[in-house]
Amino acid sequence: MPATLPPSRTRSDGGTPAALLRRGLAALAALPLLALTACGYGSQADDGTSQQKIAAGAEKIDGLDSVRIGYFGNLTHATALVGVQKGFFQKELGATRAKYQVFNAGPSEIEALNSGSIDIGWIGPSPAINGYTKSGGKNLRIVSGSASGGVKLVVNPKKIKSLKDVKGKKIATPQLGNTQDVAFLDWIARQGWKVGAQSGKGDVSVVRTDNKVTPDAYKSGSIDGAWVPEPTASKLVAEGAKVLLDEADLWPGKKFVITNVVVSQKFLTEHPKVVEAVLRASVETNKWINAHPDAAKAAANRQLEADSGKTLPADVLDPAWKSIRITDDPLASTLDTEAEHAVKAGLLKQPKLDGIYDLTLLNKILKAEGEPAVSDAGLGVR
């Protein structure tokens, strides 16, 4: 954990009060849901990837027919978006077919991982912490990083001209207890203001609002701003909002984890060669993204269109893309810090995160690429 704790950080996805209630008050008290509710376990990616050609003579890895990969349809999951669009995953998997599911919610992706509906997924830090602790450390491992940054406090410039003006205003976060919500509650506390974590009421009104409807809430005047991930932040700016704070500025080196790669522990044990292939593709994708940022941005947008039927306009896509850093490093110390923020906010019991990381395969791949190893901050499998 860093010596000086920065105000927290976050991940996206929203949720509804009804969804929280369905998961039970007892579960909420212990560990709140940390992302949007979604329909079922996610939707099959309608991206033409079923037509991705398997190279002649390619063999199945471990004799496995397919590997099921989950991700979210937003830019903080750029590795997955670009890797799917460019065929990097299928290339590394040979004749083992890559199958994809697109999720709107961390809890639904964790449930899918637990049920065996997916094997590997791109997901935010809060759902990963939640899923790991609720299972007693038995359901998942974080095996790689993917992205940092991409979270901002954006506000109505007519109502809020400085950070102190946030007091007394209505500010949206994606969901009670999600990563952005934890970050904002921690920031509020550092200003010396008081807000009830569960109710969202106090010196600031924290309004838990699905990212999909946050732009409309802003346009209607029902919120004065939002602490949200990309591309929601840039969508609000396109509606006239102003960026008041980039969360990256609150972290040492301006780095904090927003997306990790997780895998079912059972799948990791039974099919390590398949996991290694997916991670090789992830590393290859990240290298390509960082070497070809404009082409990668376009590829991510094409995948968003394939998955949702919509592309992001340039005035949203361009600033959103610039604020996200693609990285193999899981930035483990920042995940530990975020967990502490959630504990301080009263949204999480003190978690035992020992063993949440297994970076063995990732570091093997990085070494082969001539890259330095990444750290698990003492939270790796021993």
C-alpha positions in Angstrom: 0.0 0.0 0.0 1.4 3.5 -0.8 2.7 5.4 2.2 0.2 8.3 1.4 -3.2 7.1 0.6 -4.7 9.1 -2.4 -8.4 9.7 -2.5 -9.8 6.6 -4.0 -10.4 5.5 -7.5 -12.9 3.5 -9.4 -14.4 1.4 -11.9 -17.6 1.7 -13.8 -20.9 0.1 -14.3 -24.0 1.0 -12.5 -27.0 -0.6 -10.8 -30.5 -0.2 -9.4 -31.9 -0.3 -5.9 -34.1 -3.2 -6.9 -31.0 -5.1 -8.0 -29.3 -4.5 -4.7 -32.4 -5.6 -2.8 -32.6 -8.8 -4.8 -29.1 -9.7 -3.6 -30.3 -9.4 0.0 -29.8 -7.0 2.8 -27.4 -9.3 4.6 -25.0 -9.5 1.6 -25.3 -5.8 1.1 -24.3 -5.1 4.7 -21.2 -7.3 4.5 -20.1 -6.5 1.0 -22.1 -4.3 -1.3 -22.6 -5.1 -4.9 -20.1 -3.2 -6.9 -21.5 -2.8 -10.4 -24.6 -2.6 -12.6 -27.3 -5.1 -12.7 -27.7 -6.9 -16.0 -30.0 -9.2 -17.8 -28.9 -12.8 -17.1 -25.2 -13.6 -17.3 -24.5 -11.3 -20.3 -25.1 -11.3 -24.0 -23.2 -13.2 -26.6 -21.0 -10.8 -28.6 -22.6 -10.1 -31.9 -19.3 -9.3 -33.5 -18.7 -11.7 -36.3 -16.0 -13.5 -34.3 -17.8 -16.8 -34.8 -16.6 -16.4 -38.4 -13.0 -15.7 -37.3 -10.9 -18.2 -39.2 -8.9 -20.8 -37.4 -5.6 -21.3 -39.1 -5.1 -24.4 -41.1 -3.4 -27.1 -39.1 -4.0 -25.3 -35.8 -4.5 -27.5 -32.8 -6.7 -27.3 -29.7 -4.9 -26.3 -26.6 -5.2 -29.0 -24.0 -7.8 -30.6 -26.3 -10.2 -27.9 -25.2 -13.0 -27.0 -27.7 -13.5 -23.4 -26.5 -12.7 -20.8 -23.9 -15.4 -18.4 -22.8 -14.3 -14.8 -22.3 -16.2 -12.0 -20.7 -15.8 -8.2 -20.9 -17.7 -4.9 -20.7 -18.7 -2.7 -23.6 -16.8 0.3 -22.5 -13.4 1.9 -23.3 -11.8 0.9 -20.0 -12.0 -2.6 -21.4 -10.1 -1.6 -24.5 -7.8 -4.6 -24.3 -10.7 -6.9 -24.7 -12.5 -4.8 -27.3 -9.4 -4.5 -29.5 -8.3 -8.1 -29.0 -11.6 -9.4 -30.1 -11.9 -7.0 -33.1 -8.4 -7.7 -34.3 -8.5 -11.5 -33.7 -5.6 -11.6 -31.3 -7.2 -14.0 -28.9 -8.3 -16.5 -31.6 -4.8 -16.4 -33.1 -3.2 -17.4 -29.8 -5.8 -20.0 -29.0 -5.3 -22.0 -32.2 -8.2 -24.4 -32.8 -9.6 -23.7 -29.4 -12.5 -21.4 -30.2 -12.8 -18.1 -28.4 -16.3 -17.3 -27.4 -17.3 -14.0 -26.0 -19.9 -12.6 -23.6 -20.6 -8.9 -23.1 -21.6 -7.8 -19.6 -23.1 -4.6 -18.2 -22.4 -5.5 -14.6 -19.6 -6.7 -12.3 -21.9 -8.9 -10.2 -23.3 -10.6 -13.2 -19.9 -11.3 -14.6 -18.7 -12.7 -11.2 -21.8 -14.9 -11.1 -21.0 -16.1 -14.6 -17.5 -16.9 -13.5 -18.7 -18.7 -10.4 -21.2 -20.8 -12.4 -18.8 -21.7 -15.1 -20.6 -19.7 -17.7 -17.4 -17.9 -18.5 -13.8 -18.9 -17.8 -11.9 -15.6 -18.0 -13.0 -12.0 -17.8 -12.0 -8.4 -17.9 -13.5 -6.7 -14.9 -13.0 -3.8 -12.5 -11.2 -3.9 -9.1 -14.2 -3.6 -6.9 -16.2 -6.6 -8.3 -13.0 -8.6 -8.2 -12.4 -7.7 -4.5 -16.1 -8.4 -3.8 -16.1 -11.8 -5.6 -12.9 -12.9 -4.0 -13.8 -12.0 -0.4 -17.4 -13.3 -0.6 -16.1 -16.7 -1.7 -13.4 -16.9 1.0 -10.7 -16.6 -1.6 -11.8 -19.6 -3.6 -13.4 -18.4 -6.8 -11.0 -16.3 -8.8 -7.5 -15.0 -9.3 -6.4 -11.7 -10.9 -3.9 -12.8 -13.5 -3.1 -9.5 -15.3 -3.7 -5.8 -15.5 -5.4 -4.1 -18.4 -6.1 -0.4 -17.9 -5.5 2.5 -15.6 -7.3 5.8 -15.3 -10.3 7.1 -17.2 -12.4 8.4 -14.3 -13.4 12.0 -13.8 -15.5 14.4 -11.7 -17.5 16.4 -14.2 -19.9 19.1 -13.2 -22.3 21.8 -14.4 -20.1 24.8 -14.7 -23.0 27.2 -14.0 -23.6 25.6 -10.6 -20.1 24.4 -9.6 -17.0 26.5 -10.3 -14.6 25.1 -7.8 -14.1 21.9 -5.7 -15.5 23.6 -2.6 -18.7 24.3 -4.6 -19.4 20.5 -4.7 -20.7 20.8 -1.1 -24.5 20.9 -1.1 -24.8 19.6 -4.7 -26.2 16.4 -6.2 -23.4 14.3 -7.7 -24.0 10.9 -9.5 -22.0 7.8 -9.1 -22.8 4.5 -11.0 -23.9 2.4 -8.0 -23.8 2.0 -4.3 -20.4 0.6 -3.4 -19.0 0.4 -6.9 -15.5 1.6 -7.5 -16.5 5.1 -8.4 -18.8 5.4 -5.5 -16.1 4.3 -3.1 -13.7 6.8 -4.6 -16.2 9.7 -4.3 -17.1 8.9 -0.7 -13.4 8.8 0.2 -12.8 12.1 -1.5 -15.8 13.6 0.3 -14.4 12.5 3.6 -11.0 14.1 2.8 -12.8 17.4 2.4 -14.1 17.1 5.9 -17.7 16.6 4.8 -20.1 14.1 6.1 -22.3 11.7 4.0 -24.1 8.6 5.0 -22.5 5.9 2.9 -25.7 3.8 2.5 -28.2 6.7 2.1 -26.0 9.0 0.1 -27.4 11.9 2.1 -25.4 14.6 3.9 -23.1 17.5 3.0 -23.3 16.2 -0.6 -26.1 14.3 -2.1 -24.6 11.1 -3.7 -27.1 10.0 -6.4 -26.5 6.4 -7.5 -27.4 6.4 -11.2 -26.9 3.9 -14.0 -24.2 5.2 -16.4 -26.6 4.7 -19.3 -29.1 7.3 -17.9 -26.6 9.7 -16.3 -26.3 12.0 -19.4 -30.1 12.3 -19.4 -30.2 13.0 -15.7 -27.6 15.7 -16.2 -29.5 17.3 -19.1 -32.7 17.3 -17.0 -31.0 19.1 -14.1 -31.7 16.3 -11.6 -27.9 16.0 -10.9 -25.3 18.7 -10.8 -22.4 16.5 -11.8 -21.0 13.0 -11.7 -17.9 11.0 -10.6 -17.9 8.5 -13.5 -15.6 6.5 -15.8 -15.2 6.9 -19.6 -16.9 7.3 -21.9 -19.7 8.6 -19.6 -17.5 11.5 -18.4 -16.9 12.6 -22.0 -20.6 12.2 -22.9 -21.4 14.7 -20.1 -18.8 17.1 -21.3 -20.4 16.9 -24.8 -23.6 18.0 -23.1 -21.9 21.1 -21.6 -20.3 19.7 -18.4 -16.8 20.6 -17.3 -14.1 18.3 -16.0 -13.4 19.5 -12.4 -11.1 16.7 -11.4 -9.3 13.8 -13.1 -9.0 11.1 -10.5 -5.6 10.2 -11.9 -4.3 13.4 -10.4 -5.0 12.0 -6.9 -2.8 8.9 -7.3 1.0 8.5 -7.1 2.4 8.6 -10.7 -1.2 9.2 -11.9 -1.8 5.5 -12.0 -4.6 3.4 -10.5 -6.2 0.2 -11.7 -9.5 0.4 -13.5 -9.6 -3.0 -15.2 -8.0 -6.4 -14.5 -8.1 -9.8 -16.0 -9.6 -12.5 -13.7 -9.9 -16.2 -14.2 -11.8 -19.0 -12.4 -9.4 -20.8 -10.1 -10.8 -24.1 -11.3 -10.1 -23.2 -14.9 -6.6 -21.9 -14.1 -5.8 -25.2 -12.4 -7.2 -27.4 -15.1 -6.2 -25.4 -18.2 -3.1 -23.2 -17.5 -2.0 -23.4 -21.1 -5.2 -21.9 -22.3 -5.0 -19.1 -19.8 -1.4 -18.5 -20.9 -2.6 -18.2 -24.5 -5.2 -15.7 -23.6 -2.7 -13.7 -21.6 -0.2 -13.8 -24.5 -2.9 -12.3 -26.6 -3.6 -9.7 -24.0 0.0 -8.6 -23.8 0.2 -8.6 -27.6 -3.0 -6.5 -27.8 -1.7 -4.0 -25.3 1.6 -3.6 -27.1 -0.3 -3.1 -30.4 -2.7 -0.5 -28.8 0.2 1.5 -27.3 2.1 1.4 -30.6 -1.0 2.3 -32.8 -3.2 4.4 -30.6 -5.3 5.9 -33.4 -5.9 2.6 -35.1 -6.6 1.0 -31.8 -9.2 3.6 -30.9 -10.9 3.0 -34.2 -10.9 -0.8 -33.6 -12.3 -0.4 -30.1 -15.1 1.8 -31.5 -15.9 -0.8 -34.2 -16.2 -3.5 -31.6 -18.5 -1.2 -29.5 -20.7 -0.9 -32.6 -20.6 -4.7 -33.1 -21.6 -5.3 -29.5 -24.2 -2.5 -29.0 -25.1 -1.2 -32.5 -23.7 2.2 -31.7 -20.3 3.9 -32.2 -19.1 6.8 -30.0 -18.9 10.2 -31.8 -15.5 11.8 -32.0 -16.2 14.5 -29.4 -16.7 11.7 -26.9 -14.3 9.0 -28.2 -11.2 11.2 -28.5 -11.0 12.7 -25.0 -12.2 9.5 -23.4 -9.5 7.5 -25.1 -6.7 9.9 -24.1 -7.5 9.5 -20.4 -7.1 5.7 -20.3 -3.7 4.1 -20.0 -3.3 0.5 -21.3 -1.0 -1.6 -19.1 -0.2 -5.2 -18.3 0.6 -4.2 -14.7 -2.3 -4.8 -12.4 -1.1 -2.0 -10.1 -1.8 -4.2 -7.2 -0.9 -1.7 -4.5 -3.7 0.6 -5.7 -6.3 -2.3 -5.5 -5.2 -2.8 -1.8 -5.7 1.0 -1.2 -9.1 1.0 -2.8 -10.2 -1.9 -0.5 -9.0 0.2 2.5 -11.1 3.2 1.2 -14.2 0.9 1.1 -13.5 -0.3 4.6 -13.2 3.3 5.9 -16.4 4.3 4.1 -18.2 1.4 6.0 -19.1 -0.4 2.8 -16.7 -3.3 3.2 -15.5 -5.5 6.1 -11.8 -5.7 6.4 -11.0 -8.1 3.5 -8.3 -10.8 3.3 -6.8 -10.3 -0.1 -3.8 -12.6 0.3 -3.7 -14.8 -2.8 -6.0 -12.7 -5.0 -3.2 -12.4 -7.5 -1.4 -15.1 -9.5 0.9 -13.3 -11.9 3.1 -16.3 -12.6 2.0 -16.8 -16.2 1.9 -13.1 -17.0 5.5 -12.6 -15.7 6.6 -15.6 -17.7 5.2 -14.0 -20.9 6.7 -10.6 -20.0 10.1 -12.2 -19.5 9.9 -13.9 -22.9 9.1 -10.4 -24.4 12.1 -8.9 -22.6 9.8 -6.8 -20.3 10.2 -6.4 -16.6 8.1 -8.5 -14.2 5.1 -6.8 -12.5 4.4 -6.9 -8.7 1.5 -8.4 -6.8 2.3 -6.1 -3.8 2.5 -9.1 -1.5 -1.0 -10.3 -2.3 0.0 -13.2 -4.6 -0.4 -16.9 -4.2 2.2 -18.4 -2.0 
